[in-house]
């Protein structure tokens, strides 16, 4: 006869939730890749599909949230288990927002209609790639409860920020050189901005992973601290 | 006989932060060490929950606070329990006086086979209460949130009440002798969920006046009702030890010891 484990049901539900978070992660990842790819190819039809498909990501988020609430209500998780539940609810909210960024990129693609890109996309796909890689590793760190890995990931946000600044300056020169490109350049700045925000969301996710391990909310966004320090200096001058 | 005992006189005005304190306390049943080297400070007018697996010495710890363990012939304690600056285990301390000032409510409601009124009045009369007993009964039943349900049948037997009402009657009986501390040993484990929640709400309102120490098997109850939680567990020699003590919200969301985490998340115990 097999022995009865005291928390088999709770462990099973937590593992299911981890799986669901990973599923949602791959949905979001696909949406971001597709939105940038569609923009690159100026594929309006694909953009439309991504735009509509965002609804599925939202539904997944509510499905996971409901599962979390059910686990909280029926299993009364405590300590780390409880923090995992709280973290999942935050993480799925962050991922839903990342899905919204993909939808935003698809929307920009649709708005640009048949106008060509102001420049070939090089740094923008790179930003998407870096951000998604951060997301992927953050979710791995989450299911493995690896706070150390989660602490390191946000440092890479600086690279994404640097790429964003580069894209921004480059497009600015286009606009200055030829005001006729203002609209099209602006569209791409929005796209880059969406991708820059994506890696900020990953930083938030990493904060939650650290919280699961330590019980403390630690701000991992270093650029935030620098900004705050600068403002503080100004105020106290 | 009673004359040989010294009265416990508060050495300081009764406004210290702590109501009672265990210092390097060991309790034995014969050769068996039931609890080992416990140091525990209980805050005044707060609810402290003692949790832990079966056999970890929770009830022994609770009973050590009013020398109730002495009713077990082989039991003896080493170390100190400091109450009003005095070690209650000193030779000249009257255990009956201690048990009046540190009252107890048990797992199974145990009203006397007497009227509801007598259940509440008896202890106070035994202690030579000089005031208006009718008032005392009414006030105690009100404080125990039972008055509304029984005020028109005070002469009925206490045993005619439901389980939850009987437990509240026992609480009324305990508070009628004006203790400072109330020890509760699984006070709601024999009650249904609604009666349990009533007892828990009652505990919260009693904590405005009394210090409560409660032993419970229900972690949800400890989490719901207490301000502080002490987690006990057994060592290899089966002696109970205090592993972690802290604010309840911290113990249940972010325990510092792995053993506490394992227990409250159901990994052992």
Interface residues (C-beta under 8 A of the other chain):
Chain A: X6 X7 X10 X76 X77 X78 X79 X80 X81 X82 X83 X214 X215 X216
Chain B: X219 X220 X223 X252 X253 X254 X255 X260 X261 X264 X265 X266 X267 X268
